[in-house]
Amino acid sequence: MRARWITSACLCLFAVVANARATNVVIATVDNAQMLQMQQLAPVFEKAHPDIKVRWVTLTEHDLRRDVALDITTQGEQFDIVTIGMYETPLWARRGWLRPIRPDARYDEADLLAPIRAGLSYRGMLYGAPFYGESSILMYRSDLLRKAGLSMPAQPTWSEVARFAARLNDPAHGVHGICLRGKPGWGENMALVTTMVNAFGGQWFDMDWKPQLLSRPWRRAVDLYVALLRRYGPRDATERNYNGNLTLFEQGHCAMWVGASVGAGFVSDPKLSKVADEVGFAPAPVEVTARGSHWLWAWALAIPADIGARQAAAAHTFIAWATSPAYVQLVAQRFGWDLVPSGTRSSTYANAHFQAVAPWARLEMQAIESADPNDATLPRSPYTGVQLVEIPQFQTIGNRTGRQISLAVRGQISVAQALAAAQADAQREMLLGGYP
């Protein structure tokens, strides 16, 4: 009996010592479904790498951006891996706040879609490993269009979408004519609004870096955006982001949704969506131009520059696993090919199993490959970015503009007042930033 107790005690002590030697990797990530899948699959990684333990901090999109930016800029060292996108990655890499991603040959960096790889690189080196990529597309209820005698054009315009929304709006049966991002923020409502402004022929800044929010394209785009949500959108539109609209669509409450292409797999999955058999897909709407009418984005895993060598090595190991072709295969085995993280690798789109269950795949890939951050506006612009402007001041400007437009959606101010206030904010921030 005593010998058995000693053996058990030794085993417990060994387990404690082994666990003490394990490297804990803290990951800050967004509460999107793909990231929740990654958390569910993390035990597979830990089993293969018993010397690494993964810890999660899962936040809403707005809170993630705020907390990660604070940690990076103050060298807080709370996180060993951060989930960031195509706005932060090149800016932070330029400032030396990120470690470069150096995958081995098995990672196959050449397999990454060129626009995604370029948007997450600085001086030709990858600083964010893409977990999934996306553009914006139009998802719609084909059954409701048929019932209304409507046919979705191969390339819809915003004017056509507005007419369809009026016809399809059916509040008596719990169906909104259209669902759009309404939650304020540079990456929330402003991601969509900026592509609308682009489509109407507008831009954030002219070649002299003068804000253009009082221009006719801005007024036309925001007038339409506000009218669509006030007349045909959900009452709580200003509280709904990607996840909020995804839920509405899956429950059958949206006739149309212009949103992230990554949502296509979820609205088409009968295990998740009540309307899976009645979903159609079209390119994001255009208007005066198609240039900049659909966004380009990737959620990526990156490593802060200030963490120690041991943490960085463990972080690299996890990132190589979570963004690899093998991980895509793992997700397919566990959740199905329709729910794999797409928008990052050519090999995913070339896979026959993915093609068979993803009718949106070609549309998504075309949208990603045709989105050009270097030529996203009809008039010449001095900045890089489709739905964003790659300058440090944009986060503040975009957030404040988003709040003003949200107030207009709520009916608390007019569109003219919202744009005037946003223009003044933008001018002030640019002057403070040293722009002419």
N, C-alpha and C positions, 0 to 999 in steps of 0.2 A: 504493500500500500504506500509506504514511504517512497519507494523507488518510483512508483507511478506518479506520485505528487511532484517529485523532483523533476521527472521527465517533462511533465506538463508545464511546470514553472520555467524550465529551460526553453521549451518551445514558445511560451508566451514572451519570455525575455528576448528570444531571437526575433519574434515578430515585431516587438517594439523597436528593437535596434534597427531591423531592416526598414521599418516604416520611417524611422528617424532619418535614415540615410536617403530616403526618397526625396526627390525634388518636387516641391509643390509649384505648379504653374497656374497662376490666376489669370483667367480670361474674361475680359469685359466684352459683352456682345449684346446684340439687339434681340428683341423678343419676337422675331419673325420665325415662321414655321421651320425654315431650313436650319436655322441656328438651334431650334429646339430639337430637331432631328440629330444634329451634331452632338448635343448633350446626351441624348439617348444612346448614341453609339460610342460615346467616350469610353465605356468599360471595355470595349473591344481593343481600343488603343492601350488602355492601362494594362490589360492582360498581356499584350505583346511587349509592353515597356513597363515592367513592374517597378522600375526605379523612378518613374514619373507619375505623380498624382495630379489630376486636373481639378481645379476649383473654378466655379462659375459665378460671375456677376452679370445677371441678365436685366437689361433696362429697356425702357421705351426708346424709340429713335431719338427723340429730343433730349431725354436725360442721358443717353449714351454719349451723344455728341458733347454735351456740357461737361460731364464727368471725365470723359477721356481727355478732352482738351485741357481741362484744369490739371489733370494728373501729368500730362505731357509737358505743359508749359511751366509747371512748378517743380518738375522732377520729383513728383510725389512717390513714385515707385510702388504704387498700389497694384499695378497690373503688369504682367509679364507678356501678355498678348492683348492687343487692342483691335477691335473691329472698327475699321475706318473705310473711307471711300475714295473716290477719284478727285474729290476736292482737297481733302487733308493730305493725302499721300505725297504728291509732288511738293506742296508747300512745306510740309514738315521735313521732308527729306532734304530740301534745299537749306533748311535751317540746322540740319544735323541732329534732329530729334528722333530719327528712326535708324535702326540698323538695316543694312541691305539684306535682302532675302537671297541666300546662296544655295539653291537646291542642287542635288546631285543629278547625274545624267538620267536616272530612272524617273525623275520628276517630269521630264520632257517639256521644258519651258517653251519650245517651239510649237507645241500643240495649243498653247493659249491663243485665243482670238486676238488678232493684231491690235484692234482699238482698245481692248481691255488691258492688254499688256502695256501698251503705250501710256494709257492713262494712269497706270499704277507704277510708272517708272520715272526716274530722274537721271538725266545724263546716261540713258541707255541701260541703267541698272534697276532691277525690280526691287521695290521697297514695300510692296504690299502684295501678298499672294491671294489671288481672287478666289473667294469661296463660291460666290455665284454672281453672274452679271445679268443685266437687264436693259431693256429699252421700254418705251411706253407703247401700248397698243390699245385698240378698241375691242372690248369684249361685249357681246350683246346676246339677248335672248332671241334666238331664231324663231321660236314658236310665237312670241309676241309680235314680231315683225310680220310673220305670215298672217296672223289674225287681223292685223291692222292693214293688210294689203301693201306692205312696204318691202322693199328689197334693198339691202345694204350695198352701196356702191363699192367697187373694188378699191377706190381711194376716196373715202368720204371727206367732205369739208366740214368746218365747224358750223357753217350756215345750215348744211343738211342735217347735221347732228342736232342742232337746235330745233329744227322742224320735226324731226323724229321724236325728240324728247317730249314735245308738246302733244304729239299723237299717242305716245305710249304711256304717258303719265296716267296712272290709275289709282289714286289714293284710296278709293273705296275698296279696292282689293289688295291694298298694301304694296303696290308697285310704284316705285319712283321712276320717273321718265329717264333720269340719269343720276349716276353717283360719281362724284369727283372728290379729290382731296380737298378738305376744307380746314384742317387743323393748321394754325399759323406756324410758319417756320421756313427757313431758307430751303430745307430739304423736304418740306411737307407741302403746303399749298403752293409755295413759290416754284417748286419743281414743275408742276403742271402749268401754272400761270406763265412762267417764262417761256415754255414751249408754245403756248398760245400766242404770246407777244411776238415770238419769232415768226410763227405762221402768219400773223397779220402784218409782217414786214417791219417789226420793231427791233429794238436792242436796248440793253441796259445803259451803255455809254457810247458816245460817238468817238471819233478818232482823237479828239482832244480830251477824252476822259470826262466829258460833261454828261451828267445823268440825263436820261431821256424819258423820264416817267410822265412828263406832261405832253408827250407826243401823241399824235392821232392813233398810231397802232396800239399804244398802251391803253388809251381810252377805249378803243373798240374792243380789244381783247378782254379787259377787265369788266367792261359793261356786260359783255356776253357771259363771262364766267359768273358774275354776281347774279345776273338774271336767271341763268340755268339753275343755280342752286336755290335761289329764293322761290322760283316758280315750280321746279320739277324735282328738286333734290330732297333729301331727308331733313327733317326739322333741326336735327342736331348736326348738320353738315360741318359746322366749324369745329366740332369735336372729333371728327373722323379723319383718320390717316389711312395708310395702306391697309393695315389690319382691320380697321373698322369697316371700310368699304368691302374688303374681301368677305367678311362675315355677312354683310347685307346681301351681297351677290349670291353667296352660297345658299342663303336662306330663301332666295327667290324674290327679293325685294328691289332689285335693280333691273330695269330694262336694258340699260347700257352702262358701261363703266370704262372710262378712259383711265388706265392705270398701268402699273408695272407688269411687264410681260411675264414676270416670274409667278404671278398669280394664276396664269392660265392652267397650269397643272392641277391646282387645287380646286378651281371652279369646275374642272372637267372630271374630277375624280368622284365616282358615285358613292364612295365611302364617306366623303366629306361634303358633297354638294347635292342639294335637292334638285338642282336643275342641270345636272351634269350632261344629260342627253340632249339638251336644247341650247348649247352654247356655241356661238359663232365668233369668228375673229376677223378683224380688219386692221389695216394700218392706222396709226394715230391720225387724227384729222389734220388737214392742211387748210389754207385759206388763200391769202395772197401769194404765198410761196410754200414749198415743201421744206425749205431749208430750215433746219433747227426745229422742225415740228414734232420730233420725238427725241426723248432724252437718251443719255448714255450714262450708265452707272454700274458700279460693282461694289459689293461689300467684300472687303478684303481683310486678311489677318496680317497684322504688322507687329514689329517688336520695338519697344521703346529703346532708345540708345543708351539710357542711363542704368539699365539693369545689369547685374553681374554676369560674368562669363558662364557660370554654371546654369543660371536661369535662362540665359540666351540660348545655350546649346539645347536645353530641354524644349524651349519654345520653338526653335527651328525644327526639332524632331516632330513635334505635334503638328506644326503648320504643314510640313511636308506630307504628313499622313492625311490631314483633313482637306487638302486641296489637290490631291493626287487623282489620277485616273482610277486607281484601285478603290478610292473612297466612293467615287461615283458608282462603281460596281457594287460596293457594299450597300449603299442606299437603295439601289435597284433591287437587290436581294431582299432587303428588309421591308421596304415601303412600296416598291414598284417603280418601273422605269418612268412613269408619268410624273413622279415626285423627285427625281434626281435634281441636284443643283446644276442648272444649265447656265448658258450665257458666258461660259469661260473657255471651253475646250472644243476644238474642231472634232475630236474623236467622239464626243458625246453626240453631236449632230449626225455624224457618219454611222452611228450605231443603228442597225436595222430594228432592234427592239425598241429603241427610243422613237424612231420614226413611226413605228406602227401604232404607238399610243399617244403621240404628241402632234396633232394636226396643226398646232400653232408653231411648230419648231422652225419651219422654213421662214415664216413671217418674223419670228423673233430674231433669228440669225441675220436676216436681211436688214432689219431695223438697227441692230447693233453695228453691223458692218457699214451701213450708210450714214450713221450719225457721225458728223465730223466736227469735233470741238474747235478746230482751227478755221472753220468756215461755216458757222452756225447761224448767221444773220444775213438778211438781204442787203442792207447797207454794210459797208466795211466797218468792222469793229476792232478795237485794239487788244481785245482779250481772248483768252482760250476758255472754252466751255460751252456746252449746249444749254443746259438748264441751270448753269451756275457761272460765276465769273471767278477765274482762278487768281484772286488777289486776297490778301488777308482781311481787307475791309468788307468783303462781301458777306461774310457770316452775319455781321451786325446789320448791314444794310438789308440783306434778305430777310432777316428775322423781323426787323421793324416794318418793312413793307408788307410782309405777311400778316402782321398784326393789324395794320391799317385796312387791308383788304378784307380781313376777317370781320372787322367792325362794319364794313359796308355790306357784307353778306347778312349780318345780323340786323341790318337796317338802322344802325345807330348813327352812321354818317353816310354821306353820298359817295359815289365813286370819285367824283371830282375832288371832294375833300380828302379822301383817302390818298389819292395820287399826289395832291399838293403837299400833304404832310410827308409822304414818302420821298418826294423829290427834295424837300428841304432837309430831311434826314440824310439822304444820300449825298447832297452837296456838302453838308457839314462834315460827314465822315471822310469824304474824299479830300477836303481841305486839311483836316487833321492828319490824314495819311500822307500829306505832302504832294498831292496831285494838283496840277494847275487849275 
